[in-house]
Amino acid sequence: MKAPRFRSVKTPKGWRVNVPGALTGSGTRSRRFFASREEADGFAAKLRVQLIERGTSARILAPQKADAALRAFALLGEDAEPETLITAVREYVARHDRRLASVTFEDAFQQFADAQPRSSSYAQSLRQYRTRLSSLHGSMLCDINARDIESAMADFRPTVFNYGLRILGGLFNYGRKRDLCATNPIEKLDRKKLPPKEVEIYAPEQAAVLLNSAEAAILPWLAVCMFAGLRASEARQLVWGDIDFTENFIRVRAAVSKTRSPRAIPMEANLRQWLLPFRREDTAQIAPQGLNVLRSQLRAAHRTSEVPQIKHGPRHSYASYLLARDGSVDALLLNVGHTDATTTFRHYHRVATARAAKAFWSIRSALSLSGKVVLMTR
């Protein structure tokens, strides 16, 4: 492209100077008229100086763009090279493109929740945390940083905070794999320290009274949790075909297991006795009632028995009494579906005595003609 010559030309309207679009404020060519040649030549000389000061880029950049480039270099520093500005622009474009591909926090959370089947308890936790983190709603997932998350969970109790980090860690990993965000800010946050807490279990007498106070409709589910150590959500999905009364074991299918790994649990003699009176066809669920009904029935059993409800109490009781009776942490790991022997041993070793374990595994049931469950220990 030839450089403008800025020559003054005499016309009926006066002396004219053509100004290229690169040197006008509007970006379009214009004409300037002067009464004398001296004025026209002086203006043309100023345009030539302006062209020299801005360099050859002035031939293709409008003045406002050239000014913006000068301001950009000022922000980058006096020693910035042209390539530095190009690098900065590329990074900006990349961030801009990521933001266009991202979604709001609440939409990403819903996508994460719907991405795969969830246990009922975990699905409920997801709904609760999505609601409690409403201060993040409307923010793009890619824009949320560790400070934003700490601020949103500032009033959470330590246990709730730590569980929230676990959920959000999964959310941001999900988003990163799908280009909804570039990083996982949870990696920059530390979990809050919790005071040591002992594992709580039911005493044998409490377990017996609780079972005796439960409705018949809930007994198979409660007995499986208490005497086979299944998680409440796992036991709720069992069908009678999963219980092998011939080989005496309970099959926890991968689709049922919380860890998505199948396992087989030896069926204790007292559990077999608890289950046999309720046995139905193989396809029937052992707890066909809905989750809310099941929870209501469990609360009623605790009220009637006056036994305080312990979170995961049946499962913790099973693990503690099994380890106290057999002393085999390896067998316990297989039965409860854990992988960390050290943690499991630390949680359940010496929680129960051998004498209490003997009483726990002796809890039996018998159905009278009236259908009432009568508990016996031997």
Secondary structure, DSSP 8 states (H G I E B T S, - for coil): -------EEEETTEEEEEE-GGGSSSSS-EEEEESSHHHHHHHHHHHHHHHHHHGGGGGTS-HHHHHHHHHHHHHH-TT--HHHHHHHHHHHHHHHHHHHH--BHHHHHHHHHHSS---HHHHHHHHHHHHHTGGGTTSBGGG--HHHHHHHTTTS-HHHHHHHHHHHHHHHHHHHHTTS-S--GGGG---------------HHHHHHHHHHS-GGGHHHHHHHHHH---HHHHHT-BGGGEETTTTEEEE-TTTSTTS--EEEE--HHHHHHHGGG---TTSBSS-S-HHHHHHHHHHHHHHHT----TTHHHHHHHHHHHHHH--HHHHHHHHT---HHHHHHHHTTTS-HHHHHHHTT-EEEE-TT--EEEE--
